[in-house]
């Protein structure tokens, strides 16, 4: 059985066949944190960011929102944000 698995693995590598797109996407976004923000008088804009852990996703979200807030303040606009929480899009938690 191990020999068969080894042959299949070599065939995948030799044929340059990768994993399905869905399988590749799961490794990059195990946890997704949502948010919505509003700059000045414009409407609310929804967004989300993913990370391999809840902590990484929250940190990425904080960095993105910090940059957006800096841009808004520099242009003299108000900035409002609502955190929508974090979740596993594949339902594992």
PDB file of N, CA, C and O in Angstrom:
ATOM      1  N   UNK A   1       0.827  -1.194   0.000  1.00  0.00           N
ATOM      2  CA  UNK A   1       0.000   0.000   0.000  1.00  0.00           C
ATOM      3  C   UNK A   1       0.869   1.255   0.000  1.00  0.00           C
ATOM      4  O   UNK A   1       0.588   2.208  -0.727  1.00  0.00           O
ATOM      5  N   UNK A   2       1.943   1.254   0.830  1.00  0.00           N
ATOM      6  CA  UNK A   2       2.828   2.413   0.873  1.00  0.00           C
ATOM      7  C   UNK A   2       3.494   2.642  -0.479  1.00  0.00           C
ATOM      8  O   UNK A   2       3.698   3.780  -0.901  1.00  0.00           O
ATOM      9  N   UNK A   3       3.831   1.537  -1.151  1.00  0.00           N
ATOM     10  CA  UNK A   3       4.465   1.646  -2.460  1.00  0.00           C
ATOM     11  C   UNK A   3       3.503   2.279  -3.466  1.00  0.00           C
ATOM     12  O   UNK A   3       3.914   3.100  -4.286  1.00  0.00           O
ATOM     13  N   UNK A   4       2.227   1.901  -3.407  1.00  0.00           N
ATOM     14  CA  UNK A   4       1.221   2.462  -4.303  1.00  0.00           C
ATOM     15  C   UNK A   4       1.059   3.957  -4.059  1.00  0.00           C
ATOM     16  O   UNK A   4       0.977   4.737  -5.008  1.00  0.00           O
ATOM     17  N   UNK A   5       1.012   4.354  -2.804  1.00  0.00           N
ATOM     18  CA  UNK A   5       0.881   5.775  -2.472  1.00  0.00           C
ATOM     19  C   UNK A   5       2.100   6.542  -2.971  1.00  0.00           C
ATOM     20  O   UNK A   5       1.975   7.650  -3.492  1.00  0.00           O
ATOM     21  N   UNK A   6       3.278   5.946  -2.808  1.00  0.00           N
ATOM     22  CA  UNK A   6       4.500   6.580  -3.299  1.00  0.00           C
ATOM     23  C   UNK A   6       4.477   6.776  -4.801  1.00  0.00           C
ATOM     24  O   UNK A   6       4.891   7.823  -5.298  1.00  0.00           O
ATOM     25  N   UNK A   7       3.996   5.777  -5.529  1.00  0.00           N
ATOM     26  CA  UNK A   7       3.920   5.869  -6.989  1.00  0.00           C
ATOM     27  C   UNK A   7       2.934   6.950  -7.404  1.00  0.00           C
ATOM     28  O   UNK A   7       3.205   7.720  -8.325  1.00  0.00           O
ATOM     29  N   UNK A   8       1.803   7.011  -6.735  1.00  0.00           N
ATOM     30  CA  UNK A   8       0.805   8.040  -7.045  1.00  0.00           C
ATOM     31  C   UNK A   8       1.374   9.423  -6.764  1.00  0.00           C
ATOM     32  O   UNK A   8       1.168  10.349  -7.549  1.00  0.00           O
ATOM     33  N   UNK A   9       2.090   9.572  -5.650  1.00  0.00           N
ATOM     34  CA  UNK A   9       2.697  10.864  -5.316  1.00  0.00           C
ATOM     35  C   UNK A   9       3.703  11.283  -6.370  1.00  0.00           C
ATOM     36  O   UNK A   9       3.726  12.442  -6.785  1.00  0.00           O
ATOM     37  N   UNK A  10       4.537  10.345  -6.805  1.00  0.00           N
ATOM     38  CA  UNK A  10       5.526  10.639  -7.844  1.00  0.00           C
ATOM     39  C   UNK A  10       4.829  11.020  -9.143  1.00  0.00           C
ATOM     40  O   UNK A  10       5.286  11.916  -9.852  1.00  0.00           O
ATOM     41  N   UNK A  11       3.731  10.351  -9.458  1.00  0.00           N
ATOM     42  CA  UNK A  11       2.982  10.666 -10.677  1.00  0.00           C
ATOM     43  C   UNK A  11       2.433  12.086 -10.615  1.00  0.00           C
ATOM     44  O   UNK A  11       2.487  12.812 -11.608  1.00  0.00           O
ATOM     45  N   UNK A  12       1.906  12.490  -9.465  1.00  0.00           N
ATOM     46  CA  UNK A  12       1.387  13.844  -9.309  1.00  0.00           C
ATOM     47  C   UNK A  12       2.489  14.868  -9.507  1.00  0.00           C
ATOM     48  O   UNK A  12       2.303  15.865 -10.205  1.00  0.00           O
ATOM     49  N   UNK A  13       3.642  14.620  -8.890  1.00  0.00           N
ATOM     50  CA  UNK A  13       4.764  15.549  -9.005  1.00  0.00           C
ATOM     51  C   UNK A  13       5.299  15.553 -10.432  1.00  0.00           C
ATOM     52  O   UNK A  13       5.561  16.615 -10.996  1.00  0.00           O
ATOM     53  N   UNK A  14       5.461  14.374 -11.015  1.00  0.00           N
ATOM     54  CA  UNK A  14       5.994  14.261 -12.364  1.00  0.00           C
ATOM     55  C   UNK A  14       5.104  14.887 -13.417  1.00  0.00           C
ATOM     56  O   UNK A  14       5.600  15.445 -14.396  1.00  0.00           O
ATOM     57  N   UNK A  15       3.817  14.803 -13.236  1.00  0.00           N
ATOM     58  CA  UNK A  15       2.875  15.372 -14.196  1.00  0.00           C
ATOM     59  C   UNK A  15       2.545  16.824 -13.885  1.00  0.00           C
ATOM     60  O   UNK A  15       1.753  17.455 -14.585  1.00  0.00           O
ATOM     61  N   UNK A  16       3.165  17.351 -12.820  1.00  0.00           N
ATOM     62  CA  UNK A  16       2.924  18.726 -12.387  1.00  0.00           C
ATOM     63  C   UNK A  16       1.442  18.955 -12.088  1.00  0.00           C
ATOM     64  O   UNK A  16       0.881  19.999 -12.419  1.00  0.00           O
ATOM     65  N   UNK A  17       0.829  17.969 -11.462  1.00  0.00           N
ATOM     66  CA  UNK A  17      -0.577  18.048 -11.087  1.00  0.00           C
ATOM     67  C   UNK A  17      -0.640  18.494  -9.633  1.00  0.00           C
ATOM     68  O   UNK A  17      -0.021  17.880  -8.764  1.00  0.00           O
ATOM     69  N   UNK A  18      -1.366  19.534  -9.375  1.00  0.00           N
ATOM     70  CA  UNK A  18      -1.479  20.046  -8.019  1.00  0.00           C
ATOM     71  C   UNK A  18      -2.752  19.595  -7.357  1.00  0.00           C
ATOM     72  O   UNK A  18      -3.509  18.786  -7.893  1.00  0.00           O
ATOM     73  N   UNK A  19      -2.969  20.130  -6.193  1.00  0.00           N
ATOM     74  CA  UNK A  19      -4.200  19.853  -5.468  1.00  0.00           C
ATOM     75  C   UNK A  19      -5.339  20.649  -6.077  1.00  0.00           C
ATOM     76  O   UNK A  19      -5.103  21.674  -6.716  1.00  0.00           O
ATOM     77  N   UNK A  20      -6.558  20.199  -5.891  1.00  0.00           N
ATOM     78  CA  UNK A  20      -7.697  20.978  -6.376  1.00  0.00           C
ATOM     79  C   UNK A  20      -7.700  22.374  -5.761  1.00  0.00           C
ATOM     80  O   UNK A  20      -7.204  22.571  -4.651  1.00  0.00           O
ATOM     81  N   UNK A  21      -8.255  23.331  -6.477  1.00  0.00           N
ATOM     82  CA  UNK A  21      -8.251  24.721  -6.025  1.00  0.00           C
ATOM     83  C   UNK A  21      -8.892  24.873  -4.653  1.00  0.00           C
ATOM     84  O   UNK A  21      -8.425  25.673  -3.843  1.00  0.00           O
ATOM     85  N   UNK A  22      -9.946  24.125  -4.379  1.00  0.00           N
ATOM     86  CA  UNK A  22     -10.616  24.230  -3.089  1.00  0.00           C
ATOM     87  C   UNK A  22      -9.684  23.804  -1.962  1.00  0.00           C
ATOM     88  O   UNK A  22      -9.668  24.437  -0.906  1.00  0.00           O
ATOM     89  N   UNK A  23      -8.917  22.754  -2.164  1.00  0.00           N
ATOM     90  CA  UNK A  23      -8.004  22.278  -1.127  1.00  0.00           C
ATOM     91  C   UNK A  23      -6.895  23.278  -0.878  1.00  0.00           C
ATOM     92  O   UNK A  23      -6.467  23.450   0.263  1.00  0.00           O
ATOM     93  N   UNK A  24      -6.422  23.940  -1.916  1.00  0.00           N
ATOM     94  CA  UNK A  24      -5.367  24.939  -1.751  1.00  0.00           C
ATOM     95  C   UNK A  24      -5.905  26.138  -0.985  1.00  0.00           C
ATOM     96  O   UNK A  24      -5.203  26.685  -0.134  1.00  0.00           O
ATOM     97  N   UNK A  25      -7.124  26.556  -1.266  1.00  0.00           N
ATOM     98  CA  UNK A  25      -7.707  27.715  -0.608  1.00  0.00           C
ATOM     99  C   UNK A  25      -7.928  27.518   0.878  1.00  0.00           C
ATOM    100  O   UNK A  25      -7.896  28.489   1.635  1.00  0.00           O
ATOM    101  N   UNK A  26      -8.151  26.290   1.316  1.00  0.00           N
ATOM    102  CA  UNK A  26      -8.433  26.069   2.727  1.00  0.00           C
ATOM    103  C   UNK A  26      -7.223  26.345   3.598  1.00  0.00           C
ATOM    104  O   UNK A  26      -7.379  26.757   4.747  1.00  0.00           O
ATOM    105  N   UNK A  27      -6.023  26.130   3.084  1.00  0.00           N
ATOM    106  CA  UNK A  27      -4.841  26.339   3.909  1.00  0.00           C
ATOM    107  C   UNK A  27      -4.592  27.809   4.172  1.00  0.00           C
ATOM    108  O   UNK A  27      -4.010  28.157   5.200  1.00  0.00           O
ATOM    109  N   UNK A  28      -5.016  28.681   3.272  1.00  0.00           N
ATOM    110  CA  UNK A  28      -4.761  30.098   3.439  1.00  0.00           C
ATOM    111  C   UNK A  28      -5.779  30.809   4.304  1.00  0.00           C
ATOM    112  O   UNK A  28      -5.488  31.886   4.825  1.00  0.00           O
ATOM    113  N   UNK A  29      -6.956  30.247   4.472  1.00  0.00           N
ATOM    114  CA  UNK A  29      -8.003  30.945   5.211  1.00  0.00           C
ATOM    115  C   UNK A  29      -8.774  29.980   6.090  1.00  0.00           C
ATOM    116  O   UNK A  29      -9.957  29.735   5.857  1.00  0.00           O
ATOM    117  N   UNK A  30      -8.123  29.439   7.085  1.00  0.00           N
ATOM    118  CA  UNK A  30      -8.807  28.544   8.002  1.00  0.00           C
ATOM    119  C   UNK A  30      -9.791  29.302   8.882  1.00  0.00           C
ATOM    120  O   UNK A  30     -10.813  28.747   9.284  1.00  0.00           O
ATOM    121  N   UNK A  31      -9.495  30.562   9.186  1.00  0.00           N
ATOM    122  CA  UNK A  31     -10.379  31.412   9.978  1.00  0.00           C
ATOM    123  C   UNK A  31     -10.585  32.716   9.213  1.00  0.00           C
ATOM    124  O   UNK A  31      -9.628  33.286   8.689  1.00  0.00           O
ATOM    125  N   UNK A  32     -11.825  33.189   9.146  1.00  0.00           N
ATOM    126  CA  UNK A  32     -12.144  34.435   8.457  1.00  0.00           C
ATOM    127  C   UNK A  32     -12.786  35.393   9.451  1.00  0.00           C
ATOM    128  O   UNK A  32     -13.741  35.038  10.143  1.00  0.00           O
ATOM    129  N   UNK A  33     -12.253  36.614   9.517  1.00  0.00           N
ATOM    130  CA  UNK A  33     -12.797  37.655  10.389  1.00  0.00           C
ATOM    131  C   UNK A  33     -13.442  38.731   9.525  1.00  0.00           C
ATOM    132  O   UNK A  33     -12.833  39.231   8.579  1.00  0.00           O
ATOM    133  N   UNK A  34     -14.674  39.080   9.859  1.00  0.00           N
ATOM    134  CA  UNK A  34     -15.409  40.074   9.094  1.00  0.00           C
ATOM    135  C   UNK A  34     -15.399  41.431   9.761  1.00  0.00           C
ATOM    136  O   UNK A  34     -15.145  41.554  10.959  1.00  0.00           O
ATOM    137  N   UNK A  35     -15.679  42.442   8.968  1.00  0.00           N
ATOM    138  CA  UNK A  35     -15.766  43.806   9.472  1.00  0.00           C
ATOM    139  C   UNK A  35     -16.546  44.630   8.461  1.00  0.00           C
ATOM    140  O   UNK A  35     -16.719  44.225   7.311  1.00  0.00           O
ATOM    141  N   UNK A  36     -17.012  45.781   8.901  1.00  0.00           N
ATOM    142  CA  UNK A  36     -17.553  46.758   7.970  1.00  0.00           C
ATOM    143  C   UNK A  36     -17.106  48.128   8.447  1.00  0.00           C
ATOM    144  O   UNK A  36     -16.988  48.383   9.646  1.00  0.00           O
ATOM    145  N   UNK A  37     -16.861  49.001   7.486  1.00  0.00           N
ATOM    146  CA  UNK A  37     -16.361  50.321   7.837  1.00  0.00           C
ATOM    147  C   UNK A  37     -17.040  51.386   6.992  1.00  0.00           C
ATOM    148  O   UNK A  37     -17.617  51.110   5.940  1.00  0.00           O
ATOM    149  N   UNK A  38     -16.950  52.615   7.494  1.00  0.00           N
ATOM    150  CA  UNK A  38     -17.588  53.754   6.846  1.00  0.00           C
ATOM    151  C   UNK A  38     -16.626  54.930   6.931  1.00  0.00           C
ATOM    152  O   UNK A  38     -16.147  55.270   8.013  1.00  0.00           O
ATOM    153  N   UNK A  39     -16.348  55.542   5.806  1.00  0.00           N
ATOM    154  CA  UNK A  39     -15.470  56.710   5.756  1.00  0.00           C
ATOM    155  C   UNK A  39     -16.326  57.920   5.426  1.00  0.00           C
ATOM    156  O   UNK A  39     -16.975  57.968   4.380  1.00  0.00           O
ATOM    157  N   UNK A  40     -16.324  58.905   6.332  1.00  0.00           N
ATOM    158  CA  UNK A  40     -17.098  60.122   6.109  1.00  0.00           C
ATOM    159  C   UNK A  40     -18.583  59.838   6.002  1.00  0.00           C
ATOM    160  O   UNK A  40     -19.150  59.105   6.812  1.00  0.00           O
ATOM    161  N   UNK A  41     -19.211  60.435   4.981  1.00  0.00           N
ATOM    162  CA  UNK A  41     -20.651  60.269   4.775  1.00  0.00           C
ATOM    163  C   UNK A  41     -20.993  59.133   3.819  1.00  0.00           C
ATOM    164  O   UNK A  41     -22.165  58.925   3.503  1.00  0.00           O
ATOM    165  N   UNK A  42     -20.000  58.404   3.359  1.00  0.00           N
ATOM    166  CA  UNK A  42     -20.267  57.301   2.430  1.00  0.00           C
ATOM    167  C   UNK A  42     -20.963  56.157   3.156  1.00  0.00           C
ATOM    168  O   UNK A  42     -21.034  56.142   4.385  1.00  0.00           O
ATOM    169  N   UNK A  43     -21.467  55.216   2.403  1.00  0.00           N
ATOM    170  CA  UNK A  43     -22.146  54.064   2.993  1.00  0.00           C
ATOM    171  C   UNK A  43     -21.169  53.070   3.598  1.00  0.00           C
ATOM    172  O   UNK A  43     -19.953  53.209   3.473  1.00  0.00           O
ATOM    173  N   UNK A  44     -21.728  52.068   4.254  1.00  0.00           N
ATOM    174  CA  UNK A  44     -20.907  51.035   4.877  1.00  0.00           C
ATOM    175  C   UNK A  44     -20.326  50.113   3.811  1.00  0.00           C
ATOM    176  O   UNK A  44     -20.987  49.781   2.828  1.00  0.00           O
ATOM    177  N   UNK A  45     -19.091  49.712   4.025  1.00  0.00           N
ATOM    178  CA  UNK A  45     -18.403  48.778   3.137  1.00  0.00           C
ATOM    179  C   UNK A  45     -18.067  47.525   3.926  1.00  0.00           C
ATOM    180  O   UNK A  45     -17.412  47.603   4.966  1.00  0.00           O
ATOM    181  N   UNK A  46     -18.509  46.365   3.440  1.00  0.00           N
ATOM    182  CA  UNK A  46     -18.206  45.094   4.108  1.00  0.00           C
ATOM    183  C   UNK A  46     -16.860  44.566   3.644  1.00  0.00           C
ATOM    184  O   UNK A  46     -16.452  44.779   2.502  1.00  0.00           O
ATOM    185  N   UNK A  47     -16.180  43.877   4.545  1.00  0.00           N
ATOM    186  CA  UNK A  47     -14.908  43.261   4.199  1.00  0.00           C
ATOM    187  C   UNK A  47     -14.640  42.071   5.091  1.00  0.00           C
ATOM    188  O   UNK A  47     -15.283  41.901   6.127  1.00  0.00           O
ATOM    189  N   UNK A  48     -13.696  41.254   4.691  1.00  0.00           N
ATOM    190  CA  UNK A  48     -13.276  40.124   5.514  1.00  0.00           C
ATOM    191  C   UNK A  48     -11.827  39.802   5.179  1.00  0.00           C
ATOM    192  O   UNK A  48     -11.342  40.100   4.088  1.00  0.00           O
ATOM    193  N   UNK A  49     -11.157  39.195   6.130  1.00  0.00           N
ATOM    194  CA  UNK A  49      -9.764  38.807   5.962  1.00  0.00           C
ATOM    195  C   UNK A  49      -9.585  37.445   6.605  1.00  0.00           C
ATOM    196  O   UNK A  49     -10.201  37.151   7.629  1.00  0.00           O
ATOM    197  N   UNK A  50      -8.750  36.620   6.012  1.00  0.00           N
ATOM    198  CA  UNK A  50      -8.532  35.278   6.534  1.00  0.00           C
ATOM    199  C   UNK A  50      -7.129  35.078   7.052  1.00  0.00           C
ATOM    200  O   UNK A  50      -6.200  35.802   6.694  1.00  0.00           O
ATOM    201  N   UNK A  51      -6.997  34.087   7.896  1.00  0.00           N
ATOM    202  CA  UNK A  51      -5.704  33.699   8.431  1.00  0.00           C
ATOM    203  C   UNK A  51      -5.726  32.239   8.827  1.00  0.00           C
ATOM    204  O   UNK A  51      -6.791  31.627   8.912  1.00  0.00           O
ATOM    205  N   UNK A  52      -4.559  31.684   9.067  1.00  0.00           N
ATOM    206  CA  UNK A  52      -4.491  30.271   9.425  1.00  0.00           C
ATOM    207  C   UNK A  52      -4.937  30.026  10.855  1.00  0.00           C
ATOM    208  O   UNK A  52      -5.321  28.909  11.203  1.00  0.00           O
ATOM    209  N   UNK A  53      -4.890  31.063  11.692  1.00  0.00           N
ATOM    210  CA  UNK A  53      -5.390  30.961  13.063  1.00  0.00           C
ATOM    211  C   UNK A  53      -6.272  32.163  13.344  1.00  0.00           C
ATOM    212  O   UNK A  53      -6.229  33.160  12.623  1.00  0.00           O
ATOM    213  N   UNK A  54      -7.065  32.065  14.386  1.00  0.00           N
ATOM    214  CA  UNK A  54      -7.930  33.178  14.778  1.00  0.00           C
ATOM    215  C   UNK A  54      -7.093  34.415  15.112  1.00  0.00           C
ATOM    216  O   UNK A  54      -7.459  35.535  14.753  1.00  0.00           O
ATOM    217  N   UNK A  55      -5.979  34.208  15.794  1.00  0.00           N
ATOM    218  CA  UNK A  55      -5.112  35.325  16.171  1.00  0.00           C
ATOM    219  C   UNK A  55      -4.525  36.007  14.932  1.00  0.00           C
ATOM    220  O   UNK A  55      -4.485  37.236  14.868  1.00  0.00           O
ATOM    221  N   UNK A  56      -4.071  35.230  13.955  1.00  0.00           N
ATOM    222  CA  UNK A  56      -3.519  35.810  12.726  1.00  0.00           C
ATOM    223  C   UNK A  56      -4.578  36.578  11.946  1.00  0.00           C
ATOM    224  O   UNK A  56      -4.301  37.650  11.409  1.00  0.00           O
ATOM    225  N   UNK A  57      -5.782  36.038  11.883  1.00  0.00           N
ATOM    226  CA  UNK A  57      -6.859  36.710  11.157  1.00  0.00           C
ATOM    227  C   UNK A  57      -7.221  38.028  11.837  1.00  0.00           C
ATOM    228  O   UNK A  57      -7.442  39.031  11.159  1.00  0.00           O
ATOM    229  N   UNK A  58      -7.283  38.037  13.159  1.00  0.00           N
ATOM    230  CA  UNK A  58      -7.584  39.276  13.886  1.00  0.00           C
ATOM    231  C   UNK A  58      -6.480  40.308  13.700  1.00  0.00           C
ATOM    232  O   UNK A  58      -6.759  41.494  13.520  1.00  0.00           O
ATOM    233  N   UNK A  59      -5.236  39.864  13.743  1.00  0.00           N
ATOM    234  CA  UNK A  59      -4.111  40.778  13.548  1.00  0.00           C
ATOM    235  C   UNK A  59      -4.148  41.385  12.150  1.00  0.00           C
ATOM    236  O   UNK A  59      -3.936  42.588  11.991  1.00  0.00           O
ATOM    237  N   UNK A  60      -4.413  40.575  11.150  1.00  0.00           N
ATOM    238  CA  UNK A  60      -4.509  41.082   9.773  1.00  0.00           C
ATOM    239  C   UNK A  60      -5.642  42.085   9.647  1.00  0.00           C
ATOM    240  O   UNK A  60      -5.493  43.122   9.002  1.00  0.00           O
ATOM    241  N   UNK A  61      -6.777  41.775  10.266  1.00  0.00           N
ATOM    242  CA  UNK A  61      -7.926  42.688  10.225  1.00  0.00           C
ATOM    243  C   UNK A  61      -7.574  44.014  10.878  1.00  0.00           C
ATOM    244  O   UNK A  61      -7.911  45.074  10.353  1.00  0.00           O
ATOM    245  N   UNK A  62      -6.896  43.962  12.023  1.00  0.00           N
ATOM    246  CA  UNK A  62      -6.500  45.178  12.730  1.00  0.00           C
ATOM    247  C   UNK A  62      -5.554  46.017  11.881  1.00  0.00           C
ATOM    248  O   UNK A  62      -5.682  47.241  11.837  1.00  0.00           O
ATOM    249  N   UNK A  63      -4.613  45.375  11.209  1.00  0.00           N
ATOM    250  CA  UNK A  63      -3.659  46.103  10.367  1.00  0.00           C
ATOM    251  C   UNK A  63      -4.353  46.773   9.185  1.00  0.00           C
ATOM    252  O   UNK A  63      -4.052  47.921   8.857  1.00  0.00           O
ATOM    253  N   UNK A  64      -5.272  46.068   8.552  1.00  0.00           N
ATOM    254  CA  UNK A  64      -6.003  46.644   7.420  1.00  0.00           C
ATOM    255  C   UNK A  64      -6.831  47.842   7.869  1.00  0.00           C
ATOM    256  O   UNK A  64      -6.808  48.896   7.234  1.00  0.00           O
ATOM    257  N   UNK A  65      -7.562  47.674   8.968  1.00  0.00           N
ATOM    258  CA  UNK A  65      -8.415  48.760   9.444  1.00  0.00           C
ATOM    259  C   UNK A  65      -7.596  49.947   9.940  1.00  0.00           C
ATOM    260  O   UNK A  65      -8.028  51.093   9.810  1.00  0.00           O
ATOM    261  N   UNK A  66      -6.438  49.689  10.498  1.00  0.00           N
ATOM    262  CA  UNK A  66      -5.559  50.773  10.934  1.00  0.00           C
ATOM    263  C   UNK A  66      -5.111  51.607   9.735  1.00  0.00           C
ATOM    264  O   UNK A  66      -5.081  52.836   9.802  1.00  0.00           O
ATOM    265  N   UNK A  67      -4.766  50.934   8.646  1.00  0.00           N
ATOM    266  CA  UNK A  67      -4.374  51.647   7.430  1.00  0.00           C
ATOM    267  C   UNK A  67      -5.520  52.460   6.852  1.00  0.00           C
ATOM    268  O   UNK A  67      -5.320  53.594   6.416  1.00  0.00           O
ATOM    269  N   UNK A  68      -6.717  51.891   6.844  1.00  0.00           N
ATOM    270  CA  UNK A  68      -7.888  52.609   6.338  1.00  0.00           C
ATOM    271  C   UNK A  68      -8.210  53.820   7.211  1.00  0.00           C
ATOM    272  O   UNK A  68      -8.578  54.880   6.705  1.00  0.00           O
ATOM    273  N   UNK A  69      -8.070  53.652   8.522  1.00  0.00           N
ATOM    274  CA  UNK A  69      -8.329  54.768   9.438  1.00  0.00           C
ATOM    275  C   UNK A  69      -7.314  55.887   9.229  1.00  0.00           C
ATOM    276  O   UNK A  69      -7.675  57.064   9.238  1.00  0.00           O
ATOM    277  N   UNK A  70      -6.059  55.526   9.041  1.00  0.00           N
ATOM    278  CA  UNK A  70      -5.022  56.532   8.800  1.00  0.00           C
ATOM    279  C   UNK A  70      -5.320  57.324   7.535  1.00  0.00           C
ATOM    280  O   UNK A  70      -5.187  58.548   7.523  1.00  0.00           O
ATOM    281  N   UNK A  71      -5.723  56.637   6.471  1.00  0.00           N
ATOM    282  CA  UNK A  71      -6.081  57.317   5.221  1.00  0.00           C
ATOM    283  C   UNK A  71      -7.255  58.265   5.430  1.00  0.00           C
ATOM    284  O   UNK A  71      -7.248  59.387   4.923  1.00  0.00           O
ATOM    285  N   UNK A  72      -8.260  57.818   6.176  1.00  0.00           N
ATOM    286  CA  UNK A  72      -9.443  58.647   6.417  1.00  0.00           C
ATOM    287  C   UNK A  72      -9.085  59.887   7.226  1.00  0.00           C
ATOM    288  O   UNK A  72      -9.511  60.993   6.893  1.00  0.00           O
ATOM    289  N   UNK A  73      -8.309  59.708   8.278  1.00  0.00           N
ATOM    290  CA  UNK A  73      -7.924  60.836   9.134  1.00  0.00           C
ATOM    291  C   UNK A  73      -7.056  61.821   8.351  1.00  0.00           C
ATOM    292  O   UNK A  73      -7.224  63.034   8.481  1.00  0.00           O
ATOM    293  N   UNK A  74      -6.135  61.310   7.545  1.00  0.00           N
ATOM    294  CA  UNK A  74      -5.270  62.180   6.744  1.00  0.00           C
ATOM    295  C   UNK A  74      -6.062  63.019   5.750  1.00  0.00           C
ATOM    296  O   UNK A  74      -5.662  64.136   5.420  1.00  0.00           O
ATOM    297  N   UNK A  75      -7.182  62.488   5.272  1.00  0.00           N
ATOM    298  CA  UNK A  75      -8.007  63.240   4.324  1.00  0.00           C
ATOM    299  C   UNK A  75      -9.087  64.061   5.025  1.00  0.00           C
ATOM    300  O   UNK A  75      -9.908  64.695   4.361  1.00  0.00           O
ATOM    301  N   UNK A  76      -9.097  64.056   6.354  1.00  0.00           N
ATOM    302  CA  UNK A  76     -10.051  64.862   7.110  1.00  0.00           C
ATOM    303  C   UNK A  76     -11.427  64.244   7.240  1.00  0.00           C
ATOM    304  O   UNK A  76     -12.377  64.949   7.580  1.00  0.00           O
ATOM    305  N   UNK A  77     -11.569  62.975   6.985  1.00  0.00           N
ATOM    306  CA  UNK A  77     -12.857  62.284   7.073  1.00  0.00           C
ATOM    307  C   UNK A  77     -12.965  61.530   8.396  1.00  0.00           C
ATOM    308  O   UNK A  77     -11.961  61.192   9.022  1.00  0.00           O
ATOM    309  N   UNK A  78     -14.207  61.276   8.804  1.00  0.00           N
ATOM    310  CA  UNK A  78     -14.420  60.435   9.986  1.00  0.00           C
ATOM    311  C   UNK A  78     -14.320  58.969   9.568  1.00  0.00           C
ATOM    312  O   UNK A  78     -14.483  58.635   8.394  1.00  0.00           O
ATOM    313  N   UNK A  79     -14.052  58.107  10.532  1.00  0.00           N
ATOM    314  CA  UNK A  79     -13.907  56.680  10.240  1.00  0.00           C
ATOM    315  C   UNK A  79     -14.640  55.892  11.312  1.00  0.00           C
ATOM    316  O   UNK A  79     -14.362  56.048  12.501  1.00  0.00           O
ATOM    317  N   UNK A  80     -15.572  55.050  10.897  1.00  0.00           N
ATOM    318  CA  UNK A  80     -16.313  54.185  11.813  1.00  0.00           C
ATOM    319  C   UNK A  80     -16.106  52.742  11.380  1.00  0.00           C
ATOM    320  O   UNK A  80     -16.039  52.444  10.187  1.00  0.00           O
ATOM    321  N   UNK A  81     -16.006  51.845  12.363  1.00  0.00           N
ATOM    322  CA  UNK A  81     -15.805  50.434  12.055  1.00  0.00           C
ATOM    323  C   UNK A  81     -16.670  49.578  12.968  1.00  0.00           C
ATOM    324  O   UNK A  81     -16.883  49.919  14.132  1.00  0.00           O
ATOM    325  N   UNK A  82     -17.163  48.476  12.444  1.00  0.00           N
ATOM    326  CA  UNK A  82     -17.894  47.481  13.221  1.00  0.00           C
ATOM    327  C   UNK A  82     -17.249  46.128  12.966  1.00  0.00           C
ATOM    328  O   UNK A  82     -17.102  45.702  11.821  1.00  0.00           O
ATOM    329  N   UNK A  83     -16.865  45.456  14.054  1.00  0.00           N
ATOM    330  CA  UNK A  83     -16.265  44.129  13.945  1.00  0.00           C
ATOM    331  C   UNK A  83     -17.380  43.092  13.907  1.00  0.00           C
ATOM    332  O   UNK A  83     -18.266  43.104  14.761  1.00  0.00           O
ATOM    333  N   UNK A  84     -17.343  42.197  12.928  1.00  0.00           N
ATOM    334  CA  UNK A  84     -18.407  41.213  12.750  1.00  0.00           C
ATOM    335  C   UNK A  84     -18.058  39.836  13.302  1.00  0.00           C
ATOM    336  O   UNK A  84     -18.854  38.905  13.176  1.00  0.00           O
ATOM    337  N   UNK A  85     -16.904  39.695  13.899  1.00  0.00           N
ATOM    338  CA  UNK A  85     -16.527  38.417  14.487  1.00  0.00           C
ATOM    339  C   UNK A  85     -15.741  37.545  13.524  1.00  0.00           C
ATOM    340  O   UNK A  85     -15.611  37.853  12.340  1.00  0.00           O
ATOM    341  N   UNK A  86     -15.222  36.451  14.059  1.00  0.00           N
ATOM    342  CA  UNK A  86     -14.408  35.522  13.273  1.00  0.00           C
ATOM    343  C   UNK A  86     -15.094  34.159  13.244  1.00  0.00           C
ATOM    344  O   UNK A  86     -15.791  33.780  14.185  1.00  0.00           O
ATOM    345  N   UNK A  87     -14.884  33.433  12.150  1.00  0.00           N
ATOM    346  CA  UNK A  87     -15.508  32.114  12.014  1.00  0.00           C
ATOM    347  C   UNK A  87     -14.649  31.232  11.116  1.00  0.00           C
ATOM    348  O   UNK A  87     -13.774  31.707  10.391  1.00  0.00           O
ATOM    349  N   UNK A  88     -14.919  29.975  11.185  1.00  0.00           N
ATOM    350  CA  UNK A  88     -14.294  29.010  10.291  1.00  0.00           C
ATOM    351  C   UNK A  88     -15.262  28.793   9.132  1.00  0.00           C
ATOM    352  O   UNK A  88     -16.343  28.243   9.344  1.00  0.00           O
ATOM    353  N   UNK A  89     -14.911  29.207   7.915  1.00  0.00           N
ATOM    354  CA  UNK A  89     -15.852  29.085   6.803  1.00  0.00           C
ATOM    355  C   UNK A  89     -16.174  27.643   6.428  1.00  0.00           C
ATOM    356  O   UNK A  89     -17.122  27.392   5.684  1.00  0.00           O
ATOM    357  N   UNK A  90     -15.398  26.704   6.934  1.00  0.00           N
ATOM    358  CA  UNK A  90     -15.624  25.297   6.623  1.00  0.00           C
ATOM    359  C   UNK A  90     -16.332  24.572   7.756  1.00  0.00           C
ATOM    360  O   UNK A  90     -16.523  23.357   7.693  1.00  0.00           O
ATOM    361  N   UNK A  91     -16.728  25.315   8.802  1.00  0.00           N
ATOM    362  CA  UNK A  91     -17.553  24.761   9.864  1.00  0.00           C
ATOM    363  C   UNK A  91     -16.869  23.857  10.854  1.00  0.00           C
ATOM    364  O   UNK A  91     -17.523  22.991  11.436  1.00  0.00           O
ATOM    365  N   UNK A  92     -15.572  24.021  11.070  1.00  0.00           N
ATOM    366  CA  UNK A  92     -14.856  23.135  11.984  1.00  0.00           C
ATOM    367  C   UNK A  92     -14.818  23.628  13.420  1.00  0.00           C
ATOM    368  O   UNK A  92     -14.264  22.939  14.277  1.00  0.00           O
ATOM    369  N   UNK A  93     -15.383  24.794  13.719  1.00  0.00           N
ATOM    370  CA  UNK A  93     -15.366  25.254  15.114  1.00  0.00           C
ATOM    371  C   UNK A  93     -16.711  25.769  15.541  1.00  0.00           C
ATOM    372  O   UNK A  93     -16.875  26.195  16.684  1.00  0.00           O
TER     373      UNK A  93
END
